[in-house]
């Protein structure tokens, strides 16, 4: 069940710049991870402010925005002009962002109800679950893994709205050069207890070996029964004409910005590839399933991307 939180209305124009923009020294160094994190926060923020009904309720997403994106999303007109007209090619991606977040947190809440008390957010970016967790997650320990510069910015943004709750531990990690297990070894994470892992918005930009290595690292160092949710792209050849054209257009769009898609997987192939590493599929949620589950009855045309699936897997018993 999603946790609702009340938020004060956005401030007026006076004094916005001083309150809304972090100092330049606090902003993360340029890089794909930071751009991806900001893009996902933009998707969640514009959805929370202007879409109805909400697929995913993130009242803190707007607080994570900085730079010109905060000005854009603050204005209904600019939001429409920039995000819904000029960048209309990204609209299904925004649908995917909120769908994968909802799917992941639905699975997380189910795991918490079963007694899981560790939550690992791999490449946490500007995720706000720790701010939205509520009483149901009071016994949960959250481990956010991300680059130190990205975490420094996030913590400064969170400090401006009251600071991070005690249940979260920030684990600085360069996940391009070290494994998830190596990063967690520096934290209070207990590998002997089941955990829930989320890894969203990342596999597209990694090679197939890198994706499988990350999943293997999780499977080999998490207790049996631990779960992981991540999203992935299917190959263009597996899509129909219109869906294939949508994916091709998006690939051109992100490649021009220096963030090309690198790997895609067929769902059955992915399941077969991870099984020897100790993972079994609980669900491979297709775009049709996500749309039926979270977007049914909408009249605004908002939907998830047709090329992105969300996988939910479990660490198998060893031996």
N, C-alpha and C positions, 0 to 999 in steps of 0.2 A: 504494500500500500504506500502511495506517495505521501510524503510529509509536507503539509502546507505551512507556510510561514508568512507572517504579516510584514510588510515593508512600508516605510515612509515613502511618500511620493517623491519623484525626482526633483532636485532643486531647480530654482528658476535660473535665468540666464546670468543674473548678477553673481559674480564670484565663482562662476563655474570653473574657469581655468585653474584657479588656485586649488579648488577642492577636487577636481576631476583628473588632473594629470599628474602622474608621479614624476618626481625629479628625474632629469635625464640620466643621472648616475645610477638611479634605481632600476631603469628599464633594462631588460635582458639584452645581451648581445644578439645581433642579428643571427638568424638561423632558422632552419625549417621547423624545428620543434616549437620554437616560440611563435612562429606564424601559424602553425597548426593549432596550437593551444588558443591563441586569440581568435582564430576563425571559428573554432567550436564554441567559444564563449559568445561570440557575436550571434551564432545560430540560436543558442539557447536564450539569449537575451531578447532578440527580436521576436522569437516565438512567445516568450512569456509576456511581453508587453502588448503585442498586436494580434496574435492569433487566438481564435476561439472556435471550439474548445481546445484546451491545452492537452497535448500528448504527454508532455513532461513539464512539471512545474518547478522552475528554478528561479525563485525570486532574488537570488544573489548573483545571478549571471551578469547583470548590468554593472554591479560593483566591481567586477573583474575586468571591465573594459578600460582602455586608456587610449590616448592619442585621438586621431580623428574619428575612430570607430565609435567612441563614446558620444561624440557630437551627432554622428549619423543616427545611431539607435535612439538617442534622446528625442529626436524630432520625428513625429509620424510622417511628415512630408519627405524628409531626407531618407528615412528608412524605406519608404515606398520607392522613391526615385532611384536610390543607389542599390538597395538589396533586392527589390522586387521588379525593377525594370532593367537598369543597366547590368546588373549581375544576375539576371533571371536564370542563366544556365546553372547557377549554384542552388537554386531553390530546392530541387530534389535532394541535394546534398544536405541542406539544412533539415529536411525531413528525416534523412538517415541519421543525422546527429541526435535529434531528439528521440527517434525510435530506438537507437542502440542504447542510449542512456536509460530510457524507460525499461527496456528489456533487461539490461544489466542490473538495475536497482530493484526490479521486481524479483529477479533471481537472488539478489543479495538479501532482501528482506525475508525471503523464504529460507535461506540458509541461516540467518540470524534466529528465526523461529525454531530451527532445528538445533540450535545451540552453538553455531559457529561464532567465534569471538575475535577473529582476526580478519581484517580487510586490507588487501594490498592493491593500491592503485598504481599500475605500471605506466610511467609517462603521465603523471597526474595532471600536468599542465595547470589550467585554471578551474579544475573540477571543484565543486562547492559542496559535495556531500557532507563533509565534516561540519559545515555550517547549518545544514538542513536536517541533520540526523535525528534530532529529537529524542525523547525519553526511551523509545524502543531500542536505541543503539547505545544506551548509557554504559553497558558493559563491553562494548566493542572497542577494540584497539585498531586504529587506522594507520597504515604505513603508506605515505606518499613518496614514490620514487620519481625523481626528476633531476634535471641539470641544476647545479647550485645557483646559477644566475637566474634561471626561471623561478626557482623557489624564493630567491631574495625579493624579486618583484612581487610575487604572489603574497608573501607574508607582509610586505609593506601595504599592499592593497587591503588585505584582511585586517591589519592593525587599524586602518582608518574607520572600520565599521565595528570595532570592538575586540578584535584579536581572535586567534585560533583557539578552539576548545582544547581541553587537556587530553582528549581521546586521540588526537592526531600526533604522529611522529613523522617529521620530515627527514627523508633519507636522501642526501645528495648523491647522485649517481650519474655517471656517463654511460648510458646504456648502449652506446655504440661501441664501447671498448671493454665493458665488463658485463657479466651475467647478472640476472635478477638475483640468483642465490648469493653471489658474492656481495652484492649491495645489501641484501637483507642480513647477511652475517654481521654487519656493522650496526645493526639495530636491535631492538628488543623483541624482534620476531621469534616465535617459538616454532621451529620446524616439526616438532613432535605433535603439534595440535592442528586440527583442520583449519583451513583458511579459505577465503574467497578472494580471487584475483580478478580485476578488470583490466583490460588492455585494449583501449578503444582508439580508433582513428590513426593507427600506426602501420599496420601490416602492408598497406598499399605501397608504402615508400621504402620497404625493405626487400632484400633478395629472398627468394624461397628458402635457402639454407639458413639465413638469419632468422626468419620467422620460426622455422622448425627448431632451431637451436634455443630460442627463447622459450618456446613451449616445453622443450625437453628439460631446460633448466628448472622450470616451474614444477614439472612432473617428478623430477628426480629429487627435489629438495623440499617438497610439501608433503604433508601427511596424507595417507590414503583417505579418500573422501573429500579432499579439497576440490574446489571448483574454479574454473576460469571462463570468463566471457570475453570474446574478442570479435571484431568484425573483419571481413575480408571481401575482396573483389573476385568476381567470376570472369573468365575470359570473354572477350568480345564475341568469339565464334560460337559461344553457347547461348547468345542472346538473339532475340528476334530483331527485325529490321529497325523499328523505331527505338527500341531499347539499346540496340547496338549503336545507333547514331547518337543517342544521348551520351553513352559512355565515351565514344570517340570525341565528341565535342568537349566533354569535360577533360579528357586526357590532353587535348590540345591546349585547353585553358590553363591547366596546372603546369604543363611543360613549359609554356611561355614564361611562367613565373618561377622557373627553376626548381619545381617540385614534381617531377614526372612520376607517374605510377610505375612501379618496378615489377611487382609480382601479383598474380591472380591465381586462384585455385578453383578447381571443380570440387564441390562439396564432398562427393564420394571419395575423390582422390585425397583430399585433406584428411578425412577420417581414417583412411588406410595408412597415410603417412605418419600420423601421430600415434596410432595404436601401439606400434612397437616401442614407443618412448614412454608408455605408461598412461596414456590418456584415452578415454572412451567418450563418445558423443552422447550427450543427453538430448540435445536438440540442435539442428542446423536450421535456423529460422530464415526462410526465403523472404524476398520482398513482398510476395503475395500474402504470406502469413503475417508479416509485420503490418501490412496495410489493413488486413482484415481485423487484426487484434487491436490496433491502436488508432486507425484512421477511418474506420467504418462510419458511414453516415455524414461525412464532411461534405460541405457544399462549396468550399473555397479552392478545391483542386490541390490542396497541400497533401503530399504523399512522399514516401521514401524513395530513394534511388532504386532503379530496377536492377542494378548490377551488384549491389552490396548485400551480403548475407551476414547474419550474426550467429556465431557458434557458441554453444554452452557445453563445456566438457568437464569431466570428472577424473581425478587421479585414481587409477585402479589400485587394488590391493597388490602388493608386491609378493613375489615368490609363488 
